[in-house]
Amino acid sequence: MIAYVEGRVSKVYDDSLVVVTAAGIGFQICVPATVLREYRSIGTEIFLNTYMQVREDGMFLYGFAEDNELEMFKALIGVSGVGPKVAIALLSALSPEDIAVAILSSDIKTLSSAQGVGKKVAEKIILFLKDKVEGFTVGFSEEDSLETGANRGNRDVVMEAAQALNALGYSMTEAMKAVNSVNADEDVTAEELIKLALRKI
């Protein structure tokens, strides 16, 4: 098992990099678009956490700049019918935290925004991972996802504000993140909370 690869970028492809180590070994590693954007220059030093997949048609390496990206990748490919290509597409479009929030809030629209991820795949990811991704979020769980700091306990107001933002065209993931970022008084109204949340988007 190859846990990580450290070296210099020697080639850049549409979906992968070739990294040459100090020992002179070149590894072709499939990476998310986020990694490609950051390490496009030949000769750039790079450290990637890797996952090696062994199949009948060969061995494949997938690389990630952050530990949580690798962990989310492993969680995603653990879902039946979700392969590395779909997982890489999701991590190219969304951060691990945003993927987790989308799963916890059943936000099919956000998950489906990744290339090649259809509604059925998004629904399956939500179904299988909803109880397994809270560790990727900061102060977020399914139970309190729509409660903001000083406004805990007033779920109706917070739910109304989030749904209003969603109706304005924001995804539920964006709406919840905005609402959660507001420090509101306990007696805040939905209208006031909406206005405060819009400043965070």
Secondary structure, 3 states (H helix, E strand, C coil): CCCEEEEEEEEECCCEEEEECCCCCEEEEECCHHHHHHCCCCCCEEEEEEEEEEECCEEEEEEECCHHHHHHHHHHHCCCCCCHHHHHHHHHHCCHHHHHHHHHCCCHHHHCCCCCCCHHHHHHHHHHHCCCCHHHCCCCCCCCCCCCHHHCCCHHHHHHHHHHHHHCCCCHHHHHHHHHCCCCCCCCCHHHHHHHHHCCC
